[in-house]
Amino acid sequence: VQLVESGGGLVQPGGSLRLSCVGSGFTFSSYAMRWYRQAPGKEREWVATIASVGGRINYADSVKGRFTISRDNAKNTVYLQMNNLKPEDTAVYYCRRAFDSWGQGTQVTVSA
């Protein structure tokens, strides 16, 4: 199992980024996928989940209305579109297969 995130970077408050996570070594379409984040000095927290089938989606209250999770099973990829970013969104963002494997993370920094 391998999960590789990309798309992080430095953005100004109010800006947008789209993160991607490509999965390999497993049947991507069979698994729910999740995004988490970990800010400096804080515990890792759940951000969003997208089901394997049926499209059921859930978000943490802190990102609801600003972030959108989606997936393209043909590309083995899950996305996190992040809009109206705030400084408190600064963190390393990780994707996760269901409740097991993690990616290496991608840094998102929101700063003027």
C-alpha atoms as an extended CHARMM CRD file, in Angstrom:
* protein
*
       112  EXT
         1         1  VAL       CA              0.0000000000        0.0000000000        0.0000000000  PROA      1               0.0000000000
         2         2  GLN       CA              1.3270000000        3.4200000000       -0.9350000000  PROA      2               0.0000000000
         3         3  LEU       CA             -0.3180000000        6.8130000000       -0.5870000000  PROA      3               0.0000000000
         4         4  VAL       CA              1.3860000000        9.8910000000       -2.0290000000  PROA      4               0.0000000000
         5         5  GLU       CA              0.0850000000       13.3820000000       -1.2990000000  PROA      5               0.0000000000
         6         6  SER       CA              0.8730000000       16.4880000000       -3.3090000000  PROA      6               0.0000000000
         7         7  GLY       CA             -0.3730000000       20.0060000000       -3.8480000000  PROA      7               0.0000000000
         8         8  GLY       CA              0.6530000000       21.6930000000       -0.6330000000  PROA      8               0.0000000000
         9         9  GLY       CA              2.3810000000       25.0460000000       -0.4910000000  PROA      9               0.0000000000
        10        10  LEU       CA              2.2960000000       28.6050000000        0.7790000000  PROA      10              0.0000000000
        11        11  VAL       CA             -0.9000000000       30.5730000000        0.2220000000  PROA      11              0.0000000000
        12        12  GLN       CA             -2.2690000000       33.8610000000        1.4970000000  PROA      12              0.0000000000
        13        13  PRO       CA             -5.3420000000       33.9810000000        3.7400000000  PROA      13              0.0000000000
        14        14  GLY       CA             -8.4690000000       33.6960000000        1.6270000000  PROA      14              0.0000000000
        15        15  GLY       CA             -6.6440000000       31.7100000000       -1.0250000000  PROA      15              0.0000000000
        16        16  SER       CA             -7.1870000000       28.1800000000       -2.3240000000  PROA      16              0.0000000000
        17        17  LEU       CA             -5.2420000000       24.9730000000       -2.7600000000  PROA      17              0.0000000000
        18        18  ARG       CA             -6.1260000000       21.5360000000       -4.0580000000  PROA      18              0.0000000000
        19        19  LEU       CA             -4.4220000000       18.5600000000       -2.4940000000  PROA      19              0.0000000000
        20        20  SER       CA             -4.1690000000       15.2050000000       -4.2410000000  PROA      20              0.0000000000
        21        21  CYS       CA             -3.4550000000       11.7400000000       -2.8930000000  PROA      21              0.0000000000
        22        22  VAL       CA             -2.6810000000        8.8860000000       -5.2520000000  PROA      22              0.0000000000
        23        23  GLY       CA             -3.0880000000        5.3720000000       -3.9280000000  PROA      23              0.0000000000
        24        24  SER       CA             -1.3930000000        2.2470000000       -5.2260000000  PROA      24              0.0000000000
        25        25  GLY       CA             -0.9740000000       -1.3560000000       -4.2160000000  PROA      25              0.0000000000
        26        26  PHE       CA             -4.6270000000       -1.9090000000       -3.3940000000  PROA      26              0.0000000000
        27        27  THR       CA             -8.0850000000       -1.7000000000       -4.9390000000  PROA      27              0.0000000000
        28        28  PHE       CA             -8.6160000000        2.0150000000       -4.4320000000  PROA      28              0.0000000000
        29        29  SER       CA            -12.3360000000        2.0140000000       -5.1850000000  PROA      29              0.0000000000
        30        30  SER       CA            -13.0220000000       -0.4650000000       -2.3630000000  PROA      30              0.0000000000
        31        31  TYR       CA            -11.9050000000        1.8240000000        0.4540000000  PROA      31              0.0000000000
        32        32  ALA       CA            -13.1610000000        4.9140000000        2.1500000000  PROA      32              0.0000000000
        33        33  MET       CA            -10.5100000000        7.6080000000        2.0800000000  PROA      33              0.0000000000
        34        34  ARG       CA             -9.8270000000       10.2750000000        4.6790000000  PROA      34              0.0000000000
        35        35  TRP       CA             -7.8750000000       13.4810000000        5.0630000000  PROA      35              0.0000000000
        36        36  TYR       CA             -6.2850000000       14.4790000000        8.3470000000  PROA      36              0.0000000000
        37        37  ARG       CA             -4.0380000000       17.3380000000        9.3700000000  PROA      37              0.0000000000
        38        38  GLN       CA             -1.5140000000       18.0520000000       12.0900000000  PROA      38              0.0000000000
        39        39  ALA       CA             -0.5770000000       21.5710000000       13.0880000000  PROA      39              0.0000000000
        40        40  PRO       CA              2.6760000000       22.3160000000       14.9430000000  PROA      40              0.0000000000
        41        41  GLY       CA              2.4110000000       21.3050000000       18.5790000000  PROA      41              0.0000000000
        42        42  LYS       CA             -1.0450000000       19.7770000000       18.1280000000  PROA      42              0.0000000000
        43        43  GLU       CA             -2.4570000000       16.3060000000       17.7260000000  PROA      43              0.0000000000
        44        44  ARG       CA             -3.4120000000       14.9980000000       14.3220000000  PROA      44              0.0000000000
        45        45  GLU       CA             -7.0690000000       15.7130000000       13.5900000000  PROA      45              0.0000000000
        46        46  TRP       CA             -9.5680000000       14.3080000000       11.1340000000  PROA      46              0.0000000000
        47        47  VAL       CA            -10.6630000000       16.6650000000        8.3390000000  PROA      47              0.0000000000
        48        48  ALA       CA            -12.9070000000       14.7900000000        5.9100000000  PROA      48              0.0000000000
        49        49  THR       CA            -14.0380000000       11.3550000000        4.7380000000  PROA      49              0.0000000000
        50        50  ILE       CA            -15.4100000000       10.0880000000        1.4560000000  PROA      50              0.0000000000
        51        51  ALA       CA            -16.9930000000        6.6490000000        1.2550000000  PROA      51              0.0000000000
        52        52  SER       CA            -15.8830000000        3.9670000000       -1.1490000000  PROA      52              0.0000000000
        53        53  VAL       CA            -19.2920000000        3.8080000000       -2.7610000000  PROA      53              0.0000000000
        54        54  GLY       CA            -22.4040000000        5.8980000000       -2.5770000000  PROA      54              0.0000000000
        55        55  GLY       CA            -20.5310000000        9.1520000000       -2.2690000000  PROA      55              0.0000000000
        56        56  ARG       CA            -21.2240000000        9.6930000000        1.4480000000  PROA      56              0.0000000000
        57        57  ILE       CA            -19.0810000000       12.5580000000        2.6920000000  PROA      57              0.0000000000
        58        58  ASN       CA            -18.4130000000       14.0080000000        6.1270000000  PROA      58              0.0000000000
        59        59  TYR       CA            -16.4170000000       17.0350000000        7.2650000000  PROA      59              0.0000000000
        60        60  ALA       CA            -15.0370000000       18.3630000000       10.4830000000  PROA      60              0.0000000000
        61        61  ASP       CA            -16.9400000000       21.4330000000       11.6260000000  PROA      61              0.0000000000
        62        62  SER       CA            -13.7970000000       23.5500000000       11.3040000000  PROA      62              0.0000000000
        63        63  VAL       CA            -13.6620000000       23.0650000000        7.5190000000  PROA      63              0.0000000000
        64        64  LYS       CA            -17.3210000000       22.5890000000        6.6020000000  PROA      64              0.0000000000
        65        65  GLY       CA            -18.3590000000       24.9640000000        3.8220000000  PROA      65              0.0000000000
        66        66  ARG       CA            -14.7510000000       25.7030000000        2.8350000000  PROA      66              0.0000000000
        67        67  PHE       CA            -13.2210000000       22.3210000000        1.9900000000  PROA      67              0.0000000000
        68        68  THR       CA            -14.4790000000       19.7330000000       -0.5030000000  PROA      68              0.0000000000
        69        69  ILE       CA            -13.3550000000       16.1220000000       -0.6440000000  PROA      69              0.0000000000
        70        70  SER       CA            -13.7730000000       14.1490000000       -3.8480000000  PROA      70              0.0000000000
        71        71  ARG       CA            -12.3670000000       11.0720000000       -5.5340000000  PROA      71              0.0000000000
        72        72  ASP       CA            -11.6300000000        9.7610000000       -9.0040000000  PROA      72              0.0000000000
        73        73  ASN       CA            -11.4590000000        5.9880000000       -8.7740000000  PROA      73              0.0000000000
        74        74  ALA       CA            -10.2520000000        5.7090000000      -12.3670000000  PROA      74              0.0000000000
        75        75  LYS       CA             -7.1630000000        7.6850000000      -11.3160000000  PROA      75              0.0000000000
        76        76  ASN       CA             -6.8610000000        6.1190000000       -7.8410000000  PROA      76              0.0000000000
        77        77  THR       CA             -6.9000000000        9.6310000000       -6.4740000000  PROA      77              0.0000000000
        78        78  VAL       CA             -8.6430000000       11.4730000000       -3.6660000000  PROA      78              0.0000000000
        79        79  TYR       CA             -8.6760000000       15.2680000000       -3.6150000000  PROA      79              0.0000000000
        80        80  LEU       CA             -9.1480000000       17.9750000000       -1.0360000000  PROA      80              0.0000000000
        81        81  GLN       CA            -10.1710000000       21.3280000000       -2.4610000000  PROA      81              0.0000000000
        82        82  MET       CA             -9.5000000000       23.9910000000        0.1570000000  PROA      82              0.0000000000
        83        83  ASN       CA            -11.0230000000       27.4440000000       -0.2810000000  PROA      83              0.0000000000
        84        84  ASN       CA            -11.0420000000       30.5490000000        1.8780000000  PROA      84              0.0000000000
        85        85  LEU       CA             -7.9850000000       29.3050000000        3.7030000000  PROA      85              0.0000000000
        86        86  LYS       CA             -7.1870000000       30.6890000000        7.1410000000  PROA      86              0.0000000000
        87        87  PRO       CA             -3.9230000000       30.8310000000        9.0810000000  PROA      87              0.0000000000
        88        88  GLU       CA             -5.3080000000       28.1850000000       11.4340000000  PROA      88              0.0000000000
        89        89  ASP       CA             -5.4730000000       25.7710000000        8.4830000000  PROA      89              0.0000000000
        90        90  THR       CA             -1.6640000000       25.6780000000        8.4830000000  PROA      90              0.0000000000
        91        91  ALA       CA             -0.6580000000       22.0470000000        9.0020000000  PROA      91              0.0000000000
        92        92  VAL       CA              0.7730000000       18.9620000000        7.4120000000  PROA      92              0.0000000000
        93        93  TYR       CA             -2.0950000000       17.2640000000        5.5730000000  PROA      93              0.0000000000
        94        94  TYR       CA             -2.2270000000       13.4810000000        5.3550000000  PROA      94              0.0000000000
        95        95  CYS       CA             -4.4490000000       11.1270000000        3.4420000000  PROA      95              0.0000000000
        96        96  ARG       CA             -5.4150000000        7.8060000000        4.9320000000  PROA      96              0.0000000000
        97        97  ARG       CA             -6.9100000000        4.6240000000        3.5900000000  PROA      97              0.0000000000
        98        98  ALA       CA             -9.8910000000        3.8030000000        5.8070000000  PROA      98              0.0000000000
        99        99  PHE       CA             -8.4080000000        3.3520000000        9.3090000000  PROA      99              0.0000000000
       100       100  ASP       CA             -4.9860000000        1.9970000000        8.4090000000  PROA      100             0.0000000000
       101       101  SER       CA             -2.3490000000        3.2190000000        5.9510000000  PROA      101             0.0000000000
       102       102  TRP       CA             -1.0930000000        6.8230000000        5.9040000000  PROA      102             0.0000000000
       103       103  GLY       CA              0.6420000000        8.9360000000        3.3150000000  PROA      103             0.0000000000
       104       104  GLN       CA              3.7820000000       10.9410000000        4.0560000000  PROA      104             0.0000000000
       105       105  GLY       CA              1.9660000000       14.2610000000        4.2280000000  PROA      105             0.0000000000
       106       106  THR       CA              2.1220000000       17.5770000000        2.4050000000  PROA      106             0.0000000000
       107       107  GLN       CA              2.7150000000       20.9320000000        4.0820000000  PROA      107             0.0000000000
       108       108  VAL       CA              0.1150000000       23.6730000000        3.8020000000  PROA      108             0.0000000000
       109       109  THR       CA              1.0630000000       27.1150000000        5.0980000000  PROA      109             0.0000000000
       110       110  VAL       CA             -1.4360000000       29.9590000000        5.1580000000  PROA      110             0.0000000000
       111       111  SER       CA              0.2860000000       33.2520000000        5.7910000000  PROA      111             0.0000000000
       112       112  ALA       CA              0.3740000000       36.8110000000        4.5440000000  PROA      112             0.0000000000
